Amino acid sequence: MSIYKQFQTPRLLIKPIDTDDAAFILELMNTPKWIENIGNRNVKTVKDAKDYIIEKAFPQLKKYGYGNYVAIRTSDNTRLGTCGLYHREDREDPDIGFAFLPAYIGKGYAFEAANQLLIAAKEDYCLTELSGYTLETNLASRKLLERLGFSLKGIGKLPNNEEELLHYYRALSDDK
């Protein structure tokens, strides 16, 4: 059991990532859409996935109390994807990100998970704004960010990445 908050929606449990999720993360990070839209992280074994979780996800969870979450369908405990609030080294505002296995794309799970994290960002973590970054060619992510109330702000880059990304932004005001 994690010491960090987890969230429930009508269909999902959204729990902080743990090393028990390594086999799932290995599968997710090696899907064609992940490699195309997020990039190859050279995670080729379950051990690589565990190391990735320990080195990349745990430090942020410990420092901020939020980070990468796994979306699990409650009806059958199937891991569907990840959704998270990420605090990058050189950014003031955290960003939201998501990735789901191909079989679960287009079924509303990403919106359900991301919308719950927007609520948590404001109510549980007292964040006032969020960004979202995606490739111009990733129409599904662009549509999801827009459906979540994000507006295109311009072009941006993430730390340690030279690729130009569309930068979306949303203030977490009291109107939602």
C-alpha positions as CSV (number, residue, x, y, z in Angstrom):
1,M,0.0,0.0,0.0
2,S,1.4,3.3,-1.1
3,I,1.7,6.3,1.3
4,Y,0.8,8.6,-1.6
5,K,-2.8,9.5,-2.5
6,Q,-4.8,7.4,-4.9
7,F,-8.0,8.3,-6.6
8,Q,-11.2,6.6,-7.8
9,T,-13.5,7.4,-10.7
10,P,-16.6,5.5,-11.8
11,R,-14.4,3.0,-13.7
12,L,-10.8,3.5,-12.6
13,L,-8.5,3.3,-9.7
14,I,-5.7,5.8,-10.2
15,K,-2.8,4.8,-8.0
16,P,0.8,6.0,-7.8
17,I,3.2,3.9,-9.8
18,D,5.2,1.2,-8.0
19,T,7.7,-1.4,-8.9
20,D,4.9,-4.0,-9.0
21,D,3.8,-2.2,-12.2
22,A,7.1,-2.9,-14.0
23,A,5.9,-5.6,-16.4
24,F,3.0,-3.3,-17.4
25,I,5.4,-0.4,-17.8
26,L,7.7,-2.5,-20.0
27,E,4.7,-3.4,-22.2
28,L,3.4,0.2,-22.4
29,M,6.8,1.8,-23.1
30,N,7.4,-0.5,-26.0
31,T,4.1,0.1,-27.9
32,P,4.5,1.8,-31.3
33,K,2.5,4.8,-30.1
34,W,4.7,5.3,-27.0
35,I,7.8,5.1,-29.1
36,E,6.4,7.4,-31.8
37,N,4.9,10.1,-29.5
38,I,7.0,9.9,-26.4
39,G,10.2,8.3,-27.5
40,N,12.2,5.2,-27.0
41,R,13.5,5.0,-23.4
42,N,15.5,1.8,-24.0
43,V,13.4,-0.1,-21.4
44,K,13.8,-3.7,-22.7
45,T,13.3,-5.9,-19.6
46,V,11.2,-6.0,-16.5
47,K,14.4,-5.0,-14.5
48,D,14.9,-2.0,-16.8
49,A,11.3,-1.0,-16.1
50,K,11.8,-1.3,-12.3
51,D,14.9,0.8,-12.6
52,Y,13.1,3.4,-14.6
53,I,10.3,3.6,-12.0
54,I,12.8,3.8,-9.1
55,E,15.1,6.4,-10.8
56,K,12.4,8.5,-12.6
57,A,9.1,8.2,-10.8
58,F,10.0,7.7,-7.1
59,P,12.1,10.9,-6.7
60,Q,9.3,13.1,-7.9
61,L,6.7,11.3,-5.8
62,K,8.9,11.8,-2.7
63,K,9.6,15.4,-3.5
64,Y,6.1,16.7,-4.5
65,G,3.7,14.0,-3.4
66,Y,2.4,13.5,-6.9
67,G,3.9,12.1,-10.1
68,N,3.1,9.1,-12.4
69,Y,-0.1,7.1,-11.8
70,V,-1.3,3.9,-13.2
71,A,-4.9,3.7,-14.3
72,I,-6.5,0.4,-13.4
73,R,-10.0,-0.7,-14.5
74,T,-11.8,-1.5,-11.3
75,S,-14.1,-4.1,-12.9
76,D,-11.3,-6.5,-13.6
77,N,-8.1,-4.9,-12.2
78,T,-6.6,-4.5,-15.6
79,R,-3.8,-1.9,-16.0
80,L,-4.9,0.3,-18.9
81,G,-2.3,3.1,-19.0
82,T,-0.6,5.9,-17.1
83,C,-1.5,9.4,-16.3
84,G,0.5,11.8,-14.3
85,L,1.5,15.2,-13.0
86,Y,5.1,15.8,-13.8
87,H,7.3,18.5,-12.4
88,R,10.2,19.1,-14.8
89,E,13.6,20.4,-13.8
90,D,13.4,23.8,-15.5
91,R,9.6,24.5,-15.4
92,E,7.6,26.4,-12.8
93,D,4.3,24.8,-13.7
94,P,3.9,21.0,-13.7
95,D,2.5,19.3,-16.8
96,I,0.0,16.6,-17.3
97,G,0.8,13.5,-19.4
98,F,-0.9,10.3,-20.3
99,A,-0.3,7.1,-22.3
100,F,-2.6,4.0,-22.7
101,L,-2.2,0.6,-24.2
102,P,-3.6,0.5,-27.7
103,A,-6.6,-1.7,-26.8
104,Y,-7.9,1.0,-24.3
105,I,-7.5,4.1,-26.5
106,G,-10.7,5.8,-27.6
107,K,-12.8,4.5,-24.7
108,G,-12.7,7.5,-22.5
109,Y,-10.3,6.1,-20.0
110,A,-7.6,8.7,-20.6
111,F,-10.1,11.6,-20.2
112,E,-11.5,10.0,-17.0
113,A,-8.0,9.6,-15.5
114,A,-6.7,13.0,-16.6
115,N,-9.8,14.8,-15.5
116,Q,-9.5,13.3,-12.0
117,L,-5.9,14.3,-11.8
118,L,-6.9,17.9,-12.8
119,I,-9.3,17.9,-9.8
120,A,-6.5,16.4,-7.6
121,A,-4.0,19.0,-8.9
122,K,-6.1,21.8,-7.6
123,E,-7.8,20.3,-4.5
124,D,-5.2,17.9,-3.2
125,Y,-1.9,19.5,-4.4
126,C,-2.9,23.2,-4.5
127,L,-1.6,23.7,-8.0
128,T,-2.8,26.8,-9.8
129,E,-1.8,25.9,-13.3
130,L,-0.8,23.0,-15.5
131,S,0.9,22.6,-18.9
132,G,0.6,19.8,-21.4
133,Y,3.1,19.0,-24.2
134,T,2.6,17.0,-27.3
135,L,3.8,16.5,-30.8
136,E,1.9,18.4,-33.4
137,T,1.2,15.1,-35.1
138,N,-0.4,13.5,-32.0
139,L,-3.9,14.5,-32.7
140,A,-5.4,12.3,-30.0
141,S,-3.4,14.0,-27.3
142,R,-4.1,17.4,-28.7
143,K,-7.9,16.7,-28.7
144,L,-7.7,15.3,-25.2
145,L,-5.9,18.3,-23.8
146,E,-8.4,20.6,-25.5
147,R,-11.3,18.6,-24.1
148,L,-9.7,19.0,-20.6
149,G,-9.8,22.8,-21.0
150,F,-6.2,23.4,-22.1
151,S,-5.5,26.1,-24.7
152,L,-2.5,26.1,-27.1
153,K,0.1,28.5,-25.8
154,G,2.8,28.0,-28.4
155,I,5.8,25.9,-29.1
156,G,7.9,24.5,-26.2
157,K,10.6,22.0,-25.4
158,L,11.0,19.7,-22.4
159,P,14.3,19.4,-20.5
160,N,16.9,17.1,-22.2
161,N,14.9,17.0,-25.4
162,E,15.5,19.1,-28.5
163,E,12.2,18.2,-30.1
164,E,9.7,21.1,-30.6
165,L,6.4,20.3,-28.9
166,L,3.1,22.1,-28.8
167,H,2.7,23.7,-25.4
168,Y,-0.8,23.7,-23.9
169,Y,-1.7,25.6,-20.8
170,R,-4.6,25.7,-18.3
171,A,-5.2,27.8,-15.2
172,L,-6.8,25.8,-12.4
173,S,-9.3,28.5,-11.4
174,D,-12.4,28.2,-9.2
175,D,-14.7,27.9,-12.2
176,K,-14.3,24.2,-12.5
